[in-house]
C-alpha cells in the first residue's frame, strides 16, 4: 500500500520548535513533490507548505511564513517541516501528501503551556 508516514509531533510550549519528518512507504520518493497540511478540530484543512514540483518554489501559508521551513533530503527519502516560534493556533494534526493523493495518517502537534 502506498502511503506517507509522518513523525516528530508532540507537545511543545509556545515559542518552542518541532521538526516533522515525512517518508514514503511502499514507493520511492523520486521526483514526487510533497506538501504539508494541517487540520485542527472543527477547522478546514489548511495547506501549510505547498510545492507543485520536487524542485519548484515552496508556497507557505501566511500564518506560518517566516516560522516554518520545508526541506527535502532525497538521499534519506525524507521531507522535513521545521516549525519554529510555535503558537497554540499551530496545534493540529499535520500530514504530508503528494499531488497524486498519497498521504499519511498524520502526526499530532500540540502547542500549550
Secondary structure as GFF3:
##gff-version 3
##sequence-region A 1 113
A	DSSP	beta_strand	3	7	.	.	.	ID=ss1
A	DSSP	beta_strand	10	12	.	.	.	ID=ss2
A	DSSP	beta_strand	18	25	.	.	.	ID=ss3
A	DSSP	beta_strand	34	39	.	.	.	ID=ss4
A	DSSP	beta_strand	46	51	.	.	.	ID=ss5
A	DSSP	beta_strand	58	60	.	.	.	ID=ss6
A	DSSP	beta_strand	68	73	.	.	.	ID=ss7
A	DSSP	three_ten_helix	74	76	.	.	.	ID=ss8
A	DSSP	beta_strand	78	83	.	.	.	ID=ss9
A	DSSP	three_ten_helix	88	90	.	.	.	ID=ss10
A	DSSP	beta_strand	92	98	.	.	.	ID=ss11
A	DSSP	beta_strand	107	111	.	.	.	ID=ss12
###
